Amino acid sequence: MSALAVAPKPVSASRELVYVLAASHSGSTLLAMLLGGHPDICTIGELKMVGMGSVDEYRCSCRAKIRECSFWQQISAEMALRGHAFDIASPEMDFGVRASRCAQRLLRPLHRGRFFEALRDTTLAMLPSWRDSEKYVRTRTLALLDSIHELSSKRVVVDSSKTAVRLKLLLKTPELNVRVIRMVRDGREVALTYMDPRRFADAKDPKLRGGGNGSGGGCEPLSMESAAIEWRRSNEEAEAALERVSPDRVIEVRYEELCSDTQSVLGSVLRFLNLRPTNLLENFRRTQQHVIGNGMRLDDMREIRLDRHWPQVLDARELQTFDANAGKMNRKLGYN
């Protein structure tokens, strides 16, 4: 080793990771940020770090442009000390980032039952590019968790990436101690966010939409039929993924209850995580966070309010379409 070389920082033996599993726009960002008010919990939102659009204009939840945010600059420095180049414009935290097109296609379908997942795993294992990509992202994920711990002095990290395929891969990482929060929300409200994402799934302030620059960026609107199917499939994949997780490692949180009885729900989550009770709502309001994900992270959230627009917005035909495609799942989850 040359005199100028710097040995990488040592890695931790085990990392505490809380994974929020949910359909998109089910309240995962809100939950993660509320938990981020605990002295032992940190979140940066979605650790997969995809879908930021124009990174030069994207704003961190602290409202700074993400390239200019001191926290993310420090993350880059900490990652370098662990032997990883890290650029927020190309974070390379998604498992398919360096995989072949074939592997990326295999990763695309949502999590299914045991047979399909065994077939997916077997096929992926035959691809050298997948083995290299999986190892690369696992190593970077562990280094990122260590970097977050170094900067925040908090031992538990919440990942609100939501997808079940990512959860499955994280569960296979022996250096991680993973616990799961399954977040559910009335499918009719979620479908509405898919139908009109700019109005119902972004920052309330139009000037902060599209990642924080007021642009019209974001997901393309879906028809009610497509929206209902997407929501149903997301919950089907969550159920399939949780079949392999011990029940004592999983807790369910309802968005509606989180908004209406915030302290009680958060208390239950803290008990599940074996963390000491504290006033998370009060801490959340005064804690600056650096979160990637849903546009609501940029809202002024001094008061937690339930977003429930579907009874006023969806017409009878749209509700019939939803019921035909996702009504059974919605009732299964307790929404009548």
C-alpha positions, 0 to 999 in steps of 0.5 A: 500500500502506498503512503498516500493510500487510505484503508477503507473504514471497517464495516459493521457486523450487523445492521438494523433495517426496517423495510416498509412494504406497500403499494406506492402512495400508501403512506410509506414516506409519512410513516418513515419520516415520523419514525425518523423523529426517534433518537435511534431511527434515521431514514433517507426514504427510498434506499433504492434511489430511483425516479428522481428525474432531473437530479440538478433540480431535485430537492432534498426534503430539507428543501435544498437542491439535492446536489447542494445538500450538505448531508448528501455531500457528507454521504458521498465522502463517507462512502468514499472512505468505505471504498465506494464512489457515490454520486447522487445523480447515479447512486447505483443502489437498485439491484438491477443497476449493472445487470444485463437486460435479460436480468433486468427483465427478470427482475421487473415482474412483481413478487409472486408465489413460491414456484415463480420466485424459485424459477426467477431465482434459478434463472437469475443465478445462471446469469453472470451479470446478475451475480456481479450486480447483486453482489455490487449492490449488496456491498454498496447498501451495507456501506450506505447504512454504515455511512448513515449511521456514522452521520446520524449516530442512529442504529436503525435505518428505515427503507421505504422502497416498498417493493417486495422483490427488493425486500426478498433480496435484502432478506438474503443479506446475512449482515442485515437484521430486517424487520418489516412494516406492511403499510396498507391504505384504502385501494380507492384512494390509492387508485385515485393517486394513480389516476391523477398523480400530480393532484393527489400524489405530490406536494400540496404546493404546486411550486414544489411538485415534480421533485421540488421544482414545480414541473409537471414531472412524475408518473403518467396518469392511469385509467381506473382499470389499470390503477385498480389492477396495479394496486391489487397486484402490489398487495398480492405481491406483499402477501406472497413475500410475507409468506417467507417472513416470520410473523414476529418480524412483521407488523401491519400499519393502516394509513388511516389509523396512522393519521387519526391516532398517530401516537398510538400507532407509532407507539405500537411500532416502537414496541415492535422494534423494541425501541423506547417510547418517545413523542415522535410527533413532536420530535418529527416536527423539529427534526430536519430530515434528508428524504428521497421519495414521495412529493409529500416529503416537501409538505409542511406537516405540522399537522397530520391529516387524513387524505380521503378524496375518493368519495367526492371525486370518483363517480359510480362508473369508476367505483364499479370498475375498481370493485370489478378489478380490486374490490375483493382485495380491498374488502380482504384488507378491511375496507368496505 
